[in-house]
């Protein structure tokens, strides 16, 4: 599953992208997902901030097919499932 996010200027800085990424990760965890990766070009600080606020941690750097060298942000979805199980009464 691939996920891309972007918002019009007037909707930015409200936490909407972060919330959407968190919801997609929660859904992916319930469907058996184990890990998700967000790739961000280093110049896109806003996208990197969304990834980090959504619980992704910095990972490796790779070479993109288009010649870019994106930063990887990784989130363990098994931890998401385990956390939900603990939070459920």
N, C-alpha and C positions, 0 to 999 in steps of 0.2 A: 504494500500500500504506500503510495506517495501522498504527501501533503504539502501544499503550498499555501502561503497566506500573504495577504496584503489588504490594506484598507485605504479608502479615500482620506485625504488630509483631514477633512472635517470630522472623521470618526476615530482618528488616532489619539493615543495617550489616554484612553479610557479603560484599558485592560481587556478589550474585546478579543484581540488576537490571542493573547495569553489564555483567556478563558476557553476560546475555541480549540486551541491546541490541547489543553488539559482534557476537555470533553472527548476529543478524538482519541486521545491516549487511553482514557478510561474505557471507551467503547472497544478499542483494539485489544485491551487486556481481557475484556469479557469474551472476546471472540478467539482467544488463544494466542494473541500476540505476545512475544517475549521481549522484544527490544525495538525501539524506534530510533532513527537517526534523522537529524535535521542538518542539512548542509547549507552553509551561509558563506557568501563571499566576504572576505575580511572587511571590505569597505562598508558593509551594511550593518552598522552598529545596532540599529533598531531591531532588525531580525534576530541578531545574536541575543539581544536583551530579552526578546520574547521567549526564545528557546530556554534561556537560563531561568527566567521567572516561571516557566512551565515545568521546571524540574530537570531539565537536561543539563548534563555536565560536559565541559569541553573534552573532546576526544582528539583523534588524529587529524592530520591535514592530508588531503589527497589531491591528485590532479584530475580535474573535471574533463569531460569529453570535449568541451569547447575551449580548452586551454586555461581555464581558471584554476585556481588552487583553493578550493573552499575549505573552511574550517568545519569540522564535524562536531555536533553536539549529540550526546547519547542519553537515552533514558531507558532504564530497566523497567519493563512493564510487569514483570513478575513481582517486583516490589509494590507496584500500584495495586495489583490484585491482593497481595498479602495485607497491605494497608487497609483496603476496603473491607476485607474479612475481619480485621481487628476493629474497624469502626462500626461494623454492623452489630446491633444488639442481639 
